[in-house]
Amino acid sequence: MSGKIVVALGGNALQKQGEASAHAQQDVADETARQLVPLILAGYQLVIVHGNGPQVGNIVLHEEAINTPEVPTFPLDTCVAMRQGAIGFWLQQALIDEFSRRQMKS
């Protein structure tokens, strides 16, 4: 088979209920990679997109909790970019790790 598949991961799909830690979200990325690699092995090209709503909410709460003159908060657009980068990095690393586990070239 061949072709392209767009994989859309909502922010809620990337975070288990009540488990917002970075480690828990990385575990979800690992499981996601395990489920996506068979599509790659079948010859599909994947375009992976993701949301980040709950994750941005968490970082905004964190920002507000530490807001002091010495440690000012970041604006919302920067918080969004931070979460997008982290989620993209976790998904990339999870795929690389899964390729390695299956002895595939990345």
PyMOL commands that set and color helices and strands:
alter all, ss='L'
color gray80, all
select helices_A, chain A and resi 11-14+22-41+53-65+76-101
alter helices_A, ss='H'
color red, helices_A
select strands_A, chain A and resi 3-9+44-50
alter strands_A, ss='S'
color yellow, strands_A
deselect
rebuild
show_as cartoon
